[in-house]
Amino acid sequence: MPEIEGDIQSLRGKIISDAIAQYDKELDSALSSAKDVVGKTYEQLSRELSSRKREIELRAEAEERRALSMATAETRDKFLRAREEARDKLRSVVLEKIRALQSSQAYRRFIHRCLAEGAEIIGSKSIDIYCRKVDAGIVKASARELDIEATLHEKDLIGGIQISSKDERVTVDYSLDSMLDDIFRNDRQMVDRLLFGE
């Protein structure tokens, strides 16, 4: 029986040896598969991280552009408001100067010239005149001197006069209001040149 025992021992050794070899082979295969899975997972995670990083960069760039655009718009608005405030201040200064001149002889001559020119444009010596209450005396005196038959109407003006034909078909506006509006609205380039050197 020793031969059988030797064969069994040999068979057992072969089985164990084959099992260990099979185990080593399967272990190597499992390790190789695990390395592949880890490698693929790493690559996938790396791509996802790279993609997310790019998304974050793009969002950050977009946010930066938006913030810059908002800051630019805000700065532009402040700049435009400051310019408008400067124009308003200039208009206020001009109004103060006009009010200071309204009691002068030059203002009386201005009213007289406007009345003469307006009556000529209208083509009649019978006209309606709109003026400030405080200018009524100056206007009446000028109308008498120019032999104009005038009907005076009180109007809230800065100064000057507005003239119309009796049928109101022809009107001439010599009010300081319209002159200032014309300068500050329609000749803004001239005002900006004076204020800002443009």
Disulfide bonds with the S-S distance in Angstrom:
none
